[in-house]
Amino acid sequence: MEQIFDYFSKFIQLIKITDIIDIIIVAILIYQLLKMIRETRALQLVKGIAILFLFVPISAWMNLTAVNYILKNVMQIGLFSVVVIFQPELRSMLERVGRSKVGKLIDFGSPQIGDNKLQNLIDEIVIATVNLSSAKTGALIVLERETKLGDIVKSGTILNAEVTSSLLENIFVPNTPLHDGAVIIREDKIYTAACVLPLTSNTNLSRELGTRHRAALGMSEVSDAMVIVVSEETGKISIAINGSLTRNLNGETLKNALERALTPKAAPSESNKIKFWKGASK
């Protein structure tokens, strides 16, 4: 027993503060990585890699030379394949890191919008959405936040116009040049219209959801944008954020959702100027 205690004491003495910090950092990184991928296809990939890593030493211990050789080479090729196959998931994870508190320390002067303009923006969007819902006119309205949507913007027509309910309603009038696609609102402007959005990769969605809802989900999966959907068939209002869809909203619940998503939890001294895209996403 004394020998074990002596051995343990010597082991403790060899541990440095930097070793403890190193272990803590690695543990935190692994934990955060697992949190990010737990609801994605990448989780199954991580399980597969873990199983392969487990079988490599087992095959070596059992002198299974051929199996060990194959597993080692598969692991080398597999690590390169991960980057290609799971590029969307990896991009999404890196963007989430960039939107984290640590990422916000590196701020390159994000544009700001005053309280009054922000409230007016929300009011105009709510009025337009409710009117479109009443008329059962299909609509897709994307509110850009931290993740810039330059690749999506290129697929549409630049407007760079003031956000008004009448303009939003006119854009989505059927059989007009800009109605088929999404509007992207950047800061306090209708920046583009008739944009093509990526469809969701989720195959377990209800068949009730049409192309607009799938495009809204797809957009929210690859960015932090908030997407408002008006169903052409039912007139129901939905919002998509972070890959989740909330349905059957009315004017009041939509306004509350917009205020939560677009209004930051700013300190009183910062209340005059707030960043358009900061705030809770749910």
KEKE-3310 file (N, C-alpha, C; in steps of 0.2 Angstrom, whole numbers, plus 5000, padded with zeros to 4 digits):
npx = (5004:5010:5019:5012:5006:5018:5022:5011:5012:5024:5021:5011:5019:5026:5017:5014:5008:5005:5002:4990:4982:4982:4976:4963:4959:4959:4949:4938:4937:4934:4922:4914:4914:4907:4895:4891:4890:4881:4868:4869:4874:4887:4890:4887:4898:4909:4907:4910:4923:4929:4927:4935:4947:4948:4949:4961:4973:4969:4969:4983:4988:4982:4990:4985:4990:4987:4974:4976:4985:4976:4966:4974:4977:4965:4961:4969:4966:4952:4952:4955:4944:4934:4934:4929:4917:4909:4909:4899:4894:4906:4909:4898:4900:4912:4907:4899:4908:4914:4904:4903:4906:4920:4923:4917:4925:4934:4930:4926:4921:4906:4891:4878:4862:4850:4838:4825:4825:4826:4815:4805:4808:4805:4791:4786:4790:4782:4769:4768:4770:4758:4748:4751:4749:4735:4731:4734:4747:4761:4777:4795:4806:4821:4831:4846:4860:4874:4881:4887:4878:4883:4885:4872:4865:4870:4862:4851:4841:4848:4841:4842:4833:4823:4815:4798:4781:4773:4781:4787:4775:4772:4782:4780:4769:4760:4766:4774:4790:4799:4793:4795:4805:4817:4817:4830:4835:4846:4854:4845:4839:4830:4839:4841:4831:4821:4830:4838:4837:4846:4840:4834:4844:4838:4829:4818:4806:4789:4777:4769:4776:4781:4791:4795:4796:4806:4816:4818:4822:4834:4841:4843:4850:4863:4867:4866:4854:4838:4823:4808:4792:4778:4765:4758:4747:4740:4742:4748:4760:4777:4793:4810:4825:4841:4840:4828:4810:4797:4780:4763:4762:4756:4753:4757:4765:4775:4780:4786:4795:4804:4809:4816:4825:4832:4835:4848:4855:4858:4868:4862:4869:4872:4861:4857:4863:4862:4868:4863:4862:4864:4859:4847:4844:4832)
npy = (4994:5006:5007:5010:5022:5030:5029:5036:5048:5052:5053:5063:5074:5075:5081:5096:5113:5118:5106:5102:5113:5110:5098:5102:5111:5103:5094:5102:5107:5094:5091:5103:5100:5088:5093:5101:5092:5083:5082:5080:5072:5070:5064:5051:5047:5050:5041:5029:5031:5031:5017:5011:5016:5009:4996:4995:4995:4983:4973:4973:4968:4956:4950:4951:4954:4958:4963:4974:4981:4985:4992:5003:5010:5013:5022:5033:5037:5039:5050:5061:5060:5064:5078:5081:5074:5079:5093:5103:5102:5104:5117:5123:5121:5128:5141:5143:5143:5155:5164:5163:5169:5170:5172:5184:5193:5197:5209:5218:5230:5230:5235:5246:5249:5260:5260:5265:5263:5250:5245:5250:5243:5230:5231:5235:5223:5213:5218:5217:5203:5198:5203:5197:5184:5184:5186:5174:5173:5167:5168:5172:5177:5183:5186:5193:5190:5188:5179:5182:5182:5182:5173:5169:5180:5184:5176:5183:5198:5214:5226:5235:5243:5254:5246:5243:5239:5239:5238:5225:5217:5219:5214:5200:5197:5186:5180:5191:5199:5197:5188:5175:5167:5172:5185:5195:5203:5215:5222:5237:5236:5231:5221:5211:5202:5188:5178:5162:5149:5136:5120:5110:5097:5088:5073:5068:5076:5082:5078:5088:5100:5111:5117:5130:5130:5120:5126:5137:5131:5125:5136:5141:5131:5132:5144:5158:5165:5172:5166:5169:5162:5161:5152:5147:5139:5138:5150:5151:5156:5154:5152:5150:5145:5141:5128:5124:5124:5134:5134:5141:5155:5171:5188:5194:5185:5183:5196:5196:5185:5191:5202:5196:5189:5199:5209:5214:5209:5222:5233:5247:5258:5256:5256:5265:5263:5248:5232:5225:5211:5204:5194:5184:5168:5161)
npz = (5000:5004:4994:4983:4987:4987:4974:4968:4974:4968:4955:4955:4958:4947:4938:4930:4931:4918:4912:4918:4914:4900:4899:4903:4893:4882:4886:4886:4873:4867:4873:4868:4855:4853:4858:4847:4836:4840:4835:4822:4806:4807:4820:4819:4811:4819:4829:4821:4818:4830:4834:4824:4828:4840:4836:4830:4839:4845:4835:4832:4844:4844:4834:4821:4807:4793:4794:4803:4795:4785:4792:4797:4785:4780:4790:4788:4775:4777:4786:4777:4769:4777:4778:4765:4763:4774:4773:4774:4787:4795:4791:4796:4810:4812:4809:4820:4830:4827:4829:4843:4860:4861:4848:4845:4851:4842:4832:4818:4817:4815:4807:4813:4820:4825:4840:4837:4823:4822:4828:4820:4808:4812:4814:4801:4794:4801:4799:4785:4783:4790:4782:4770:4774:4777:4764:4758:4751:4746:4754:4757:4768:4772:4786:4788:4799:4809:4800:4784:4769:4756:4745:4743:4740:4727:4719:4717:4714:4716:4726:4737:4745:4756:4770:4769:4772:4762:4750:4752:4752:4738:4731:4733:4726:4716:4700:4696:4692:4703:4712:4714:4724:4738:4749:4755:4769:4774:4787:4789:4777:4762:4754:4743:4731:4725:4727:4727:4739:4748:4750:4764:4771:4779:4780:4786:4787:4789:4776:4774:4773:4761:4747:4751:4765:4766:4760:4769:4781:4776:4774:4787:4792:4787:4791:4802:4800:4801:4796:4788:4784:4774:4770:4755:4753:4765:4771:4783:4796:4798:4806:4804:4812:4816:4811:4816:4815:4818:4819:4814:4818:4824:4822:4834:4840:4831:4831:4844:4842:4833:4840:4850:4843:4836:4844:4855:4871:4878:4887:4898:4894:4881:4874:4865:4853:4844:4839:4824:4822:4833:4848:4856:4848:4849)
capx = (5000:5014:5023:5007:5006:5024:5021:5006:5015:5029:5017:5008:5025:5029:5012:5015:5002:5003:4999:4983:4978:4982:4970:4956:4957:4957:4942:4933:4936:4930:4915:4910:4914:4902:4889:4890:4889:4876:4861:4871:4876:4894:4890:4888:4905:4913:4907:4913:4930:4931:4927:4941:4953:4948:4951:4968:4977:4966:4972:4990:4989:4981:4994:4981:4994:4983:4968:4979:4987:4970:4963:4978:4977:4958:4961:4973:4961:4946:4953:4954:4937:4929:4934:4925:4910:4906:4911:4893:4894:4912:4908:4893:4903:4917:4904:4896:4914:4915:4898:4903:4908:4927:4923:4915:4931:4937:4925:4929:4916:4899:4886:4874:4856:4847:4833:4819:4825:4825:4808:4801:4810:4801:4784:4785:4790:4776:4763:4768:4769:4751:4744:4753:4746:4728:4729:4737:4752:4768:4783:4801:4809:4827:4835:4854:4863:4881:4884:4885:4875:4885:4884:4865:4864:4872:4857:4845:4841:4849:4836:4845:4828:4820:4810:4792:4777:4770:4786:4787:4769:4772:4787:4778:4763:4761:4767:4778:4796:4803:4790:4798:4812:4817:4820:4836:4835:4853:4853:4838:4837:4828:4845:4840:4824:4821:4836:4838:4840:4848:4835:4837:4846:4834:4824:4812:4801:4783:4776:4765:4780:4783:4798:4797:4798:4812:4822:4819:4826:4840:4845:4844:4855:4870:4869:4862:4849:4831:4819:4800:4789:4771:4762:4754:4741:4736:4743:4751:4766:4782:4800:4816:4831:4846:4838:4822:4805:4791:4774:4757:4763:4752:4756:4760:4770:4780:4784:4790:4801:4809:4812:4820:4831:4836:4837:4853:4854:4863:4869:4859:4873:4873:4854:4855:4865:4863:4870:4857:4861:4866:4854:4846:4841:4826)
capy = (5000:5012:5008:5013:5029:5033:5030:5041:5055:5054:5055:5070:5079:5076:5085:5103:5117:5118:5099:5102:5117:5107:5093:5105:5114:5097:5091:5107:5106:5088:5092:5107:5097:5083:5096:5104:5087:5078:5082:5080:5066:5069:5060:5044:5047:5050:5034:5024:5032:5028:5010:5009:5017:5004:4990:4996:4991:4976:4969:4973:4964:4949:4949:4951:4959:4960:4967:4980:4985:4988:4997:5009:5013:5016:5028:5038:5039:5041:5057:5066:5060:5067:5085:5082:5072:5083:5100:5107:5101:5107:5124:5126:5121:5134:5147:5143:5145:5162:5168:5162:5174:5171:5175:5191:5198:5200:5213:5222:5236:5228:5240:5246:5252:5263:5257:5267:5260:5243:5244:5251:5237:5224:5233:5234:5216:5210:5221:5214:5196:5197:5204:5191:5178:5185:5185:5167:5174:5163:5172:5169:5183:5181:5192:5191:5192:5188:5175:5185:5178:5184:5168:5168:5187:5184:5173:5187:5205:5219:5232:5240:5248:5254:5241:5245:5233:5239:5235:5218:5214:5220:5209:5193:5197:5181:5182:5197:5196:5195:5185:5168:5167:5174:5192:5195:5210:5216:5228:5239:5237:5225:5221:5208:5199:5183:5174:5155:5146:5129:5116:5106:5090:5083:5069:5066:5081:5081:5079:5094:5106:5112:5119:5136:5128:5116:5131:5141:5126:5124:5142:5142:5126:5134:5151:5160:5169:5170:5165:5170:5159:5162:5146:5149:5135:5139:5156:5150:5160:5150:5155:5145:5147:5136:5122:5122:5127:5136:5136:5144:5161:5176:5195:5196:5180:5184:5202:5194:5181:5195:5206:5191:5187:5204:5214:5212:5211:5227:5237:5253:5263:5254:5255:5270:5260:5241:5228:5222:5204:5201:5193:5176:5166:5157)
capz = (5000:5004:4988:4979:4989:4985:4967:4966:4976:4963:4949:4956:4958:4940:4935:4930:4930:4911:4910:4920:4909:4894:4899:4904:4887:4877:4888:4884:4866:4865:4875:4864:4848:4854:4858:4841:4831:4842:4831:4815:4803:4809:4826:4817:4808:4825:4832:4817:4818:4837:4833:4820:4833:4845:4833:4827:4844:4846:4829:4833:4850:4842:4828:4814:4803:4787:4797:4806:4789:4782:4797:4797:4779:4780:4794:4784:4769:4780:4789:4771:4766:4782:4776:4759:4764:4779:4773:4777:4795:4797:4790:4801:4816:4812:4809:4826:4834:4825:4832:4850:4864:4859:4841:4846:4853:4835:4829:4813:4816:4813:4806:4819:4819:4831:4842:4833:4816:4823:4830:4814:4804:4815:4813:4794:4793:4804:4795:4778:4784:4792:4776:4765:4777:4776:4757:4756:4747:4748:4755:4760:4770:4776:4790:4788:4805:4808:4794:4778:4764:4749:4739:4741:4737:4720:4715:4716:4711:4721:4727:4742:4746:4762:4772:4770:4771:4755:4745:4754:4749:4731:4729:4733:4722:4711:4693:4695:4691:4709:4718:4715:4728:4744:4750:4760:4773:4777:4792:4788:4770:4758:4750:4737:4730:4720:4729:4728:4745:4748:4753:4769:4770:4783:4776:4791:4788:4787:4769:4774:4772:4754:4745:4754:4771:4766:4759:4775:4785:4773:4775:4794:4794:4785:4793:4808:4798:4803:4790:4789:4779:4773:4766:4750:4753:4771:4774:4790:4796:4802:4806:4804:4816:4818:4809:4819:4812:4823:4814:4816:4822:4822:4822:4840:4842:4826:4833:4849:4840:4830:4845:4854:4839:4833:4849:4859:4878:4878:4894:4897:4891:4874:4872:4859:4847:4845:4834:4821:4822:4840:4852:4856:4842:4850)
cpx = (5004:5018:5018:5006:5012:5024:5017:5008:5020:5026:5014:5014:5027:5024:5014:5008:5000:5000:4991:4979:4977:4976:4964:4954:4955:4950:4937:4931:4932:4923:4911:4909:4908:4895:4886:4887:4883:4870:4863:4873:4883:4895:4891:4895:4910:4913:4910:4921:4933:4931:4933:4947:4954:4951:4958:4973:4975:4969:4979:4991:4987:4985:4991:4985:4990:4977:4971:4982:4981:4967:4967:4978:4970:4957:4964:4969:4955:4946:4952:4947:4932:4928:4929:4918:4906:4908:4905:4893:4900:4911:4903:4896:4908:4913:4901:4902:4915:4910:4898:4906:4916:4927:4921:4920:4934:4931:4928:4924:4910:4895:4881:4867:4853:4840:4826:4819:4823:4818:4803:4802:4805:4794:4782:4785:4784:4769:4762:4767:4762:4747:4745:4749:4738:4726:4732:4742:4758:4773:4789:4805:4815:4830:4842:4856:4870:4884:4882:4883:4877:4884:4876:4862:4865:4867:4851:4846:4842:4844:4839:4840:4826:4815:4803:4787:4774:4774:4787:4781:4769:4777:4785:4771:4764:4761:4770:4785:4800:4799:4792:4805:4811:4820:4825:4836:4842:4852:4846:4836:4834:4834:4844:4833:4825:4827:4834:4841:4841:4842:4838:4839:4842:4828:4818:4807:4794:4781:4771:4769:4782:4790:4800:4800:4805:4818:4823:4823:4833:4844:4847:4849:4862:4872:4865:4856:4842:4827:4811:4797:4781:4769:4757:4747:4737:4737:4746:4758:4771:4789:4805:4822:4835:4843:4831:4816:4799:4785:4768:4758:4757:4756:4760:4766:4776:4784:4788:4796:4806:4812:4817:4827:4835:4838:4842:4851:4859:4863:4865:4863:4874:4866:4853:4857:4866:4864:4864:4856:4862:4859:4852:4842:4835:4821)
cpy = (5006:5013:5011:5020:5033:5034:5035:5048:5057:5056:5062:5075:5080:5081:5092:5107:5117:5112:5099:5107:5114:5102:5096:5108:5108:5094:5096:5107:5100:5089:5097:5104:5092:5087:5099:5098:5082:5077:5082:5073:5064:5065:5053:5042:5046:5043:5029:5025:5030:5021:5008:5010:5012:4997:4989:4992:4984:4971:4968:4968:4957:4946:4948:4956:4962:4965:4974:4984:4989:4994:5004:5013:5016:5022:5034:5041:5042:5049:5062:5066:5063:5075:5086:5080:5077:5090:5104:5108:5105:5115:5127:5126:5127:5140:5148:5146:5153:5166:5167:5169:5176:5174:5182:5196:5201:5203:5218:5228:5234:5234:5240:5250:5254:5259:5259:5264:5253:5241:5245:5246:5231:5225:5232:5227:5212:5212:5217:5206:5194:5198:5199:5185:5178:5183:5178:5168:5171:5168:5169:5176:5181:5187:5190:5194:5192:5185:5179:5180:5180:5179:5167:5175:5187:5180:5177:5193:5210:5224:5237:5246:5248:5249:5244:5239:5233:5236:5227:5214:5214:5215:5202:5192:5191:5184:5188:5195:5194:5191:5178:5167:5170:5182:5192:5203:5210:5223:5231:5241:5230:5225:5217:5204:5193:5178:5166:5152:5139:5125:5112:5099:5085:5079:5066:5071:5079:5082:5086:5100:5106:5115:5125:5134:5124:5121:5135:5137:5126:5130:5143:5136:5128:5141:5152:5165:5167:5171:5165:5166:5160:5156:5149:5145:5137:5146:5157:5153:5155:5154:5149:5148:5141:5129:5119:5127:5128:5138:5139:5150:5166:5183:5196:5191:5181:5190:5200:5190:5186:5200:5202:5190:5193:5210:5211:5213:5216:5230:5243:5258:5262:5254:5260:5267:5252:5238:5224:5215:5201:5200:5185:5174:5161:5161)
cpz = (5000:4998:4983:4980:4986:4977:4964:4968:4971:4957:4949:4956:4951:4936:4936:4929:4923:4909:4912:4915:4902:4893:4899:4897:4882:4879:4886:4877:4864:4867:4870:4857:4848:4854:4851:4836:4834:4839:4824:4812:4805:4815:4824:4814:4814:4828:4828:4817:4825:4837:4830:4825:4838:4842:4831:4833:4845:4841:4830:4839:4848:4836:4822:4810:4797:4789:4800:4800:4786:4786:4797:4791:4778:4784:4791:4779:4772:4783:4783:4769:4771:4780:4770:4760:4769:4779:4775:4784:4798:4796:4795:4808:4817:4812:4816:4831:4833:4828:4840:4853:4862:4852:4841:4848:4847:4831:4825:4812:4812:4812:4812:4817:4825:4833:4838:4826:4817:4824:4824:4809:4806:4813:4806:4792:4795:4800:4788:4778:4786:4786:4771:4767:4776:4768:4754:4751:4749:4749:4758:4762:4775:4779:4791:4795:4805:4802:4788:4773:4757:4743:4738:4738:4729:4716:4714:4713:4716:4720:4731:4743:4754:4764:4773:4769:4764:4750:4746:4751:4741:4728:4728:4729:4716:4704:4691:4695:4697:4714:4719:4718:4735:4744:4755:4763:4776:4781:4791:4781:4767:4752:4743:4737:4725:4721:4730:4734:4744:4752:4759:4768:4775:4779:4780:4792:4786:4780:4768:4772:4765:4753:4749:4761:4771:4764:4765:4780:4783:4774:4782:4796:4792:4787:4799:4806:4801:4797:4791:4783:4779:4768:4761:4750:4759:4773:4781:4790:4800:4802:4807:4807:4818:4817:4812:4816:4817:4818:4818:4821:4820:4822:4828:4842:4837:4828:4839:4847:4837:4835:4849:4850:4837:4838:4854:4867:4880:4885:4893:4893:4884:4871:4866:4853:4848:4839:4831:4822:4828:4844:4852:4850:4843:4854)
residu = (MET:GLU:GLN:ILE:PHE:ASP:TYR:PHE:SER:LYS:PHE:ILE:GLN:LEU:ILE:LYS:ILE:THR:ASP:ILE:ILE:ASP:ILE:ILE:ILE:VAL:ALA:ILE:LEU:ILE:TYR:GLN:LEU:LEU:LYS:MET:ILE:ARG:GLU:THR:ARG:ALA:LEU:GLN:LEU:VAL:LYS:GLY:ILE:ALA:ILE:LEU:PHE:LEU:PHE:VAL:PRO:ILE:SER:ALA:TRP:MET:ASN:LEU:THR:ALA:VAL:ASN:TYR:ILE:LEU:LYS:ASN:VAL:MET:GLN:ILE:GLY:LEU:PHE:SER:VAL:VAL:VAL:ILE:PHE:GLN:PRO:GLU:LEU:ARG:SER:MET:LEU:GLU:ARG:VAL:GLY:ARG:SER:LYS:VAL:GLY:LYS:LEU:ILE:ASP:PHE:GLY:SER:PRO:GLN:ILE:GLY:ASP:ASN:LYS:LEU:GLN:ASN:LEU:ILE:ASP:GLU:ILE:VAL:ILE:ALA:THR:VAL:ASN:LEU:SER:SER:ALA:LYS:THR:GLY:ALA:LEU:ILE:VAL:LEU:GLU:ARG:GLU:THR:LYS:LEU:GLY:ASP:ILE:VAL:LYS:SER:GLY:THR:ILE:LEU:ASN:ALA:GLU:VAL:THR:SER:SER:LEU:LEU:GLU:ASN:ILE:PHE:VAL:PRO:ASN:THR:PRO:LEU:HIS:ASP:GLY:ALA:VAL:ILE:ILE:ARG:GLU:ASP:LYS:ILE:TYR:THR:ALA:ALA:CYS:VAL:LEU:PRO:LEU:THR:SER:ASN:THR:ASN:LEU:SER:ARG:GLU:LEU:GLY:THR:ARG:HIS:ARG:ALA:ALA:LEU:GLY:MET:SER:GLU:VAL:SER:ASP:ALA:MET:VAL:ILE:VAL:VAL:SER:GLU:GLU:THR:GLY:LYS:ILE:SER:ILE:ALA:ILE:ASN:GLY:SER:LEU:THR:ARG:ASN:LEU:ASN:GLY:GLU:THR:LEU:LYS:ASN:ALA:LEU:GLU:ARG:ALA:LEU:THR:PRO:LYS:ALA:ALA:PRO:SER:GLU:SER:ASN:LYS:ILE:LYS:PHE:TRP:LYS:GLY:ALA:SER:LYS)
# end
